């Protein structure tokens, strides 16, 4: 699958199947005279059918906000001996799986407009991290920033692996990650589809 203009698809579909190590501390937003044009291209190219099904509503709601647009997203996938589809969205079994589990991170990358409403979006996303900093990070990503200024990423990952796009772990940690991921997206959906609609 080729990457779309908006990049509004999972990174696993772009062909960049390598460790990107792009997560960095949050950069200060700067002026972006091309923001409106790039956002328009995003809206024109967005195809919700290529978004992981559990987060399609979230991505659609982000599209309703004038002060940001999504670049890429991923629900987060667990690959193991009983499930080798790298795009699967199935929950982990309710019993211990022997061997290792690969976790392909859950994240949403956004381009934020440098204005009052954009800064409010940044503050709201920071608040989500504060509730579970051991598993949620919010910052910038150099790989995205080079292609779209004022890019940010919020992701679900054990803090010690925050610069990696996929990790190998065991069943017990994977269960903790899954719980953090599910709660994260529940909160993001409530925030973006309800609370943030007032700061269009």
C-alpha positions as CSV (number, residue, x, y, z in Angstrom):
1,X,0.0,0.0,0.0
2,X,1.5,3.4,-1.0
3,X,1.6,6.3,1.4
4,X,-1.1,8.9,0.9
5,X,-0.5,12.7,0.8
6,X,-1.8,13.0,4.3
7,X,0.2,10.1,5.7
8,X,-3.0,9.4,7.6
9,X,-2.2,5.6,7.7
10,X,-0.3,3.3,9.8
11,X,3.5,3.5,9.5
12,X,3.5,-0.2,8.9
13,X,1.9,0.4,5.5
14,X,4.4,2.9,4.2
15,X,7.3,0.6,3.4
16,X,9.5,2.2,6.1
17,X,9.8,-1.1,7.9
18,X,12.8,-0.2,10.1
19,X,13.5,1.2,13.5
20,X,12.9,4.9,13.1
21,X,14.0,6.1,16.5
22,X,12.3,9.4,15.8
23,X,10.7,10.3,19.2
24,X,12.3,13.4,20.7
25,X,11.4,16.0,23.3
26,X,8.6,18.4,22.3
27,X,9.8,21.2,20.1
28,X,8.4,24.7,20.3
29,X,5.8,25.4,17.6
30,X,6.9,27.8,14.9
31,X,5.2,29.8,12.2
32,X,3.9,27.7,9.3
33,X,2.6,29.7,6.3
34,X,1.7,26.5,4.4
35,X,-0.4,25.0,7.2
36,X,-3.8,25.8,5.6
37,X,-2.8,24.3,2.2
38,X,-1.4,21.2,3.8
39,X,-4.4,20.7,5.9
40,X,-6.6,21.0,2.9
41,X,-4.6,18.3,1.1
42,X,-5.0,16.1,4.1
43,X,-8.8,16.4,4.2
44,X,-9.0,15.8,0.4
45,X,-6.8,12.6,0.7
46,X,-8.0,11.1,3.9
47,X,-9.4,7.7,3.5
48,X,-10.8,6.3,6.7
49,X,-10.9,2.8,5.3
50,X,-7.1,2.5,5.5
51,X,-7.1,3.6,9.2
52,X,-7.1,0.8,11.8
53,X,-10.8,0.3,12.5
54,X,-10.8,0.9,16.3
55,X,-9.5,4.4,15.8
56,X,-11.3,5.6,12.7
57,X,-13.8,7.7,14.7
58,X,-10.8,9.4,16.5
59,X,-9.1,10.3,13.2
60,X,-12.4,11.6,11.8
61,X,-12.9,13.8,14.8
62,X,-9.3,15.2,14.6
63,X,-10.2,16.1,11.0
64,X,-13.0,18.3,12.3
65,X,-10.5,20.5,14.2
66,X,-9.1,23.4,12.3
67,X,-5.9,23.7,14.3
68,X,-4.5,20.3,13.6
69,X,-4.5,17.3,11.2
70,X,-3.2,13.8,11.5
71,X,-0.1,12.6,9.7
72,X,-0.1,8.9,10.6
73,X,-1.7,6.7,13.1
74,X,-1.7,3.1,14.4
75,X,-3.9,1.3,16.9
76,X,-1.0,-0.8,18.1
77,X,-0.6,-4.5,17.2
78,X,0.6,-7.6,19.1
79,X,2.3,-10.3,17.0
80,X,3.1,-13.6,18.5
81,X,3.2,-17.4,17.9
82,X,-0.6,-17.6,17.8
83,X,-1.1,-14.4,15.7
84,X,1.3,-13.5,13.0
85,X,-0.7,-10.9,11.1
86,X,1.2,-7.6,11.7
87,X,-2.0,-5.7,11.2
88,X,-4.3,-7.6,13.5
89,X,-6.4,-5.8,16.1
90,X,-7.2,-8.8,18.2
91,X,-6.8,-8.6,22.0
92,X,-4.2,-10.8,23.6
93,X,-5.5,-14.2,24.8
94,X,-6.7,-14.4,28.4
95,X,-4.0,-16.9,29.1
96,X,-0.3,-16.7,29.1
97,X,1.4,-17.1,25.7
98,X,4.8,-18.8,25.8
99,X,7.7,-17.1,24.0
100,X,8.1,-13.5,23.0
101,X,5.5,-11.0,21.8
102,X,6.2,-8.2,19.3
103,X,4.4,-4.9,20.0
104,X,4.1,-2.4,17.2
105,X,3.4,0.8,18.9
106,X,0.1,2.7,19.1
107,X,0.4,6.3,18.2
108,X,-1.1,9.4,16.6
109,X,1.1,11.9,14.8
110,X,-0.4,15.3,14.2
111,X,0.6,18.6,12.6
112,X,-0.4,21.5,15.0
113,X,-1.2,25.0,13.9
114,X,0.8,27.6,15.9
115,X,-2.0,29.6,17.3
116,X,-4.1,29.8,20.6
117,X,-6.3,26.8,19.7
118,X,-3.3,24.8,18.6
119,X,-1.6,25.5,21.9
120,X,-4.7,24.3,23.7
121,X,-4.6,21.0,21.8
122,X,-1.0,20.6,23.0
123,X,-2.0,21.3,26.6
124,X,-4.8,18.8,26.5
125,X,-2.5,16.1,25.0
126,X,0.1,16.7,27.7
127,X,-2.6,16.2,30.4
128,X,-3.2,12.7,29.0
129,X,0.5,11.8,29.4
130,X,0.5,13.1,33.0
131,X,-2.1,10.4,33.9
132,X,0.2,7.5,32.8
133,X,3.8,8.6,32.1
134,X,5.1,5.1,32.4
135,X,3.3,4.1,29.2
136,X,2.3,7.3,27.4
137,X,4.6,9.9,25.8
138,X,4.0,13.1,24.0
139,X,6.7,14.9,22.0
140,X,8.0,15.6,18.6
141,X,9.3,13.2,16.0
142,X,12.2,14.3,13.8
143,X,11.1,12.1,10.9
144,X,7.7,13.7,10.8
145,X,9.0,17.3,11.5
146,X,11.3,17.1,8.4
147,X,8.2,16.5,6.3
148,X,5.6,18.6,8.1
149,X,6.7,21.4,10.5
150,X,5.1,21.5,14.0
151,X,4.6,17.8,14.0
152,X,3.9,16.1,17.3
153,X,3.3,12.5,18.3
154,X,1.4,10.9,21.3
155,X,2.2,7.2,21.7
156,X,1.7,4.2,24.0
157,X,5.0,2.5,24.8
158,X,6.9,1.5,27.9
159,X,8.9,4.6,28.7
160,X,12.3,2.8,28.4
161,X,11.5,2.0,24.8
162,X,10.0,5.4,23.8
163,X,12.3,6.0,20.8
164,X,11.5,2.7,19.1
165,X,8.6,1.9,16.8
166,X,8.3,-1.7,17.8
167,X,9.6,-3.8,20.7
168,X,9.8,-7.5,21.8
169,X,8.5,-8.2,25.2
170,X,6.8,-11.0,27.3
171,X,3.1,-11.7,27.9
172,X,2.9,-10.1,31.2
173,X,4.2,-6.7,30.0
174,X,2.2,-7.0,26.8
175,X,-1.0,-7.2,28.9
176,X,0.0,-4.0,30.7
177,X,0.7,-2.3,27.4
178,X,-2.6,-3.4,26.0
179,X,-4.5,-2.1,29.0
180,X,-2.7,1.3,28.8
181,X,-3.4,1.4,25.0
182,X,-7.1,0.7,25.4
183,X,-7.6,3.3,28.1
184,X,-5.5,5.8,26.1
185,X,-7.7,5.5,23.1
186,X,-10.9,5.7,25.2
187,X,-9.7,8.9,26.7
188,X,-8.5,10.3,23.3
189,X,-11.9,9.6,21.8
190,X,-13.7,11.3,24.6
191,X,-11.3,14.3,24.4
192,X,-11.2,14.7,20.7
193,X,-14.8,13.8,19.8
194,X,-16.4,15.8,22.6
195,X,-14.2,18.2,24.6
196,X,-12.0,19.5,21.8
197,X,-14.9,20.2,19.4
198,X,-15.4,23.4,21.3
199,X,-11.9,24.7,20.3
200,X,-12.2,24.3,16.6
